[in-house]
Amino acid sequence: MKRFVFLFIGSFFLYAIIGNNSVCLSYDYFKFLEKKQKPKTIWKFELDTSLCSHKDYDSLKVMIRLWEGFVDTVYIGFANEHLIGYGHLVRKGESYGKITKWQADSLLDTDLEKIMKICYNTTGLVGRKLLAITAFSYNIGSNKFAKSTLNKKYISKNCNNGIYNEWVKWSHYHNGRKFVKSKALVKRRNWEVYFYKSET
């Protein structure tokens, strides 16, 4: 019961922090969240450890699983794209019935490995910075990231002054009529900025 109350209070303060657009104050909460993570990764490919550590990669996967949620059949995303598992984009020629979490995890590894290499070639960054950009690109697309002001004005120039405000601009989705701000995406952007700035 005490643990539940603590987590509830922590979530409340995170909501208040995000509402004030102050990512710096949320670092302690994210650090607490990282300590509570217990990733269960089954390695299905050889992670390039010159780009990132296994531990940080696991942290990234835990958060993406949390954000995306697991769906065992094909569903329609906000942009009318076909998705499955933990947000895997179903491309032309791919066909899926009902999949398991193990299969979804395998798809996620394959997607993240590909996006991570694209982001590395775009920015030359490694470690948590690269993984934060990978998480961002997994959500919006690597092409959009490469062309974004966030990349051209801030990341490619190693400029952190104002990077938070630019990063969280990508917290909207189209509801069929107009773009609206998503609280869930704000949380996602906050974690990405935290991870980007917490290089170990």
C-alpha positions in Angstrom: 0.0 0.0 0.0 2.8 2.4 0.9 4.6 1.6 -2.4 1.4 2.3 -4.3 0.9 5.7 -2.5 4.6 6.6 -3.2 4.3 5.8 -6.9 1.0 7.7 -7.1 2.6 10.8 -5.5 5.6 10.4 -7.8 3.3 10.3 -10.9 1.4 13.3 -9.6 4.6 15.4 -9.3 5.8 14.3 -12.7 2.5 15.5 -14.2 2.9 18.8 -12.4 6.5 19.1 -13.6 5.6 18.3 -17.2 2.8 20.8 -17.0 5.4 23.5 -16.1 7.7 22.4 -19.0 10.6 21.9 -16.6 12.5 18.7 -17.6 15.4 19.5 -15.2 13.2 19.0 -12.1 12.0 15.6 -13.4 15.5 14.0 -13.5 15.1 12.5 -10.0 11.8 10.9 -10.9 13.3 9.4 -14.1 16.3 8.1 -12.2 14.0 6.5 -9.7 12.1 5.0 -12.6 15.3 3.6 -14.1 16.2 1.8 -10.8 12.8 0.2 -10.8 13.1 -1.2 -14.3 13.7 -4.9 -14.6 14.1 -5.5 -18.4 13.9 -9.0 -19.6 15.7 -8.8 -22.9 16.2 -11.9 -25.0 19.1 -11.0 -27.3 18.3 -11.9 -30.9 20.9 -9.9 -32.6 24.5 -8.7 -31.8 24.2 -5.3 -30.3 26.9 -2.9 -31.5 28.4 -1.9 -28.1 30.5 0.8 -29.8 27.2 2.7 -30.2 25.6 2.0 -26.8 25.7 -0.2 -23.7 23.4 -3.2 -23.1 22.1 -1.5 -20.0 21.1 1.7 -21.7 19.6 -0.2 -24.6 17.5 -2.2 -22.2 16.3 1.1 -20.5 15.2 2.3 -23.9 13.3 -0.8 -24.7 11.5 -0.8 -21.4 10.3 2.7 -22.0 9.2 2.0 -25.6 7.3 -1.0 -24.5 5.6 1.2 -21.9 4.7 3.9 -24.3 3.6 1.7 -27.2 1.9 -1.1 -25.3 1.6 -4.6 -26.7 -1.0 -5.4 -29.3 -1.0 -8.9 -30.7 -2.8 -8.2 -34.0 -2.6 -5.5 -36.6 -4.2 -2.2 -35.6 -4.5 1.3 -37.1 -2.3 4.1 -35.7 -3.0 7.8 -35.4 -1.5 8.4 -38.9 -3.7 5.6 -40.3 -0.7 3.3 -40.6 -0.9 -0.4 -39.8 1.0 -1.4 -36.7 1.5 -4.5 -34.6 3.4 -5.5 -31.4 5.2 -2.6 -29.8 4.4 -0.2 -32.6 6.1 -2.1 -35.4 5.1 -0.5 -38.8 3.7 -3.2 -41.1 5.3 -2.6 -44.5 4.3 -3.8 -47.9 4.8 -7.5 -48.2 4.5 -8.2 -44.5 1.6 -10.2 -43.2 0.8 -11.0 -39.6 -1.8 -13.0 -37.7 -1.7 -13.1 -34.0 1.8 -12.7 -32.5 3.4 -13.3 -29.1 5.3 -10.8 -27.0 8.5 -12.7 -27.9 7.8 -12.1 -31.6 6.9 -8.5 -30.9 10.2 -8.1 -29.0 12.1 -9.5 -31.9 10.4 -7.0 -34.3 11.3 -4.2 -31.9 14.9 -5.2 -31.8 15.1 -5.3 -35.5 13.4 -1.9 -35.9 15.6 -0.2 -33.2 18.8 -1.6 -34.6 18.0 -0.2 -38.1 16.9 3.2 -36.7 19.9 3.5 -34.4 22.3 3.0 -37.3 20.4 5.6 -39.4 20.5 8.1 -36.5 24.2 7.4 -36.0 24.9 8.1 -39.6 22.9 11.3 -39.4 24.4 12.6 -36.2 27.6 10.7 -35.3 26.4 10.5 -31.7 26.7 7.4 -29.5 25.5 6.3 -26.0 22.4 7.8 -24.4 22.3 10.7 -26.8 22.0 8.3 -29.7 19.4 6.2 -27.9 17.3 9.2 -27.1 17.3 10.2 -30.8 16.5 6.6 -31.7 13.5 6.6 -29.4 12.3 10.0 -30.9 12.8 8.7 -34.4 11.0 5.4 -33.6 8.0 7.6 -32.8 8.0 10.2 -35.6 10.2 8.5 -38.3 13.9 8.9 -39.0 13.4 11.0 -42.1 11.3 13.5 -40.2 14.0 13.7 -37.5 16.8 14.3 -40.1 14.9 17.2 -41.6 13.7 18.7 -38.3 14.8 21.9 -36.8 15.6 19.9 -33.7 18.4 18.1 -35.6 19.6 20.9 -37.9 19.6 23.7 -35.3 20.4 21.9 -32.0 21.6 18.3 -32.2 23.9 18.6 -35.2 25.4 21.8 -33.7 25.6 20.3 -30.2 23.5 23.2 -28.9 21.5 22.4 -25.7 20.3 26.0 -25.1 16.6 25.8 -26.0 16.7 22.2 -27.1 14.0 21.2 -24.6 11.4 23.6 -26.0 12.1 22.5 -29.5 12.0 18.8 -28.6 8.6 19.0 -26.9 7.1 20.7 -29.9 6.7 17.2 -31.2 4.0 16.4 -28.7 1.0 16.8 -31.0 -1.1 14.4 -33.1 -3.8 14.9 -35.7 -7.3 13.8 -34.5 -8.8 14.0 -38.0 -9.6 17.7 -37.9 -6.6 19.4 -36.3 -3.4 18.9 -34.4 -3.9 18.5 -30.6 -1.4 18.2 -27.8 -1.0 14.8 -26.2 -0.1 14.5 -22.5 1.3 11.0 -23.2 3.6 12.4 -25.9 4.7 15.2 -23.6 5.8 12.6 -21.1 7.6 10.7 -23.9 9.4 13.8 -25.0 10.4 14.6 -21.4 12.0 11.2 -21.0 13.8 11.5 -24.3 15.3 14.9 -23.3 16.2 13.5 -19.9 18.0 10.5 -21.5 19.7 12.7 -24.0 21.1 15.0 -21.3 22.0 12.2 -18.8 24.9 10.7 -20.8 26.9 8.5 -18.5 
